[in-house]
Amino acid sequence: MFYSLFRRFVVMSIAVPLAAASARKLGDVLESRRGRNRGTRLLRQGADVLQGRFGRQSKRRRFTFGR
């Protein structure tokens, strides 16, 4: 039980952010060579989803005034 919990923690804290950073870097390299296209946009969006879902969460603002 402890081993599976530890393994899940390692995957969430190391592998997922590393995959997001790798996808973002790959998208940047491809975009610099071939220009902006559908593939680079999908890589960037995938990295954003991974970082938003498993990475550092943005601060919640108390007074947003409709934003």
Secondary structure, DSSP 8 states (H G I E B T S, - for coil): -HHHHHHHHHIIIIIHHHHHHHHHHHHHHHHHHH-S-HHHHHHHHHHHHHHHHHS------S--S--
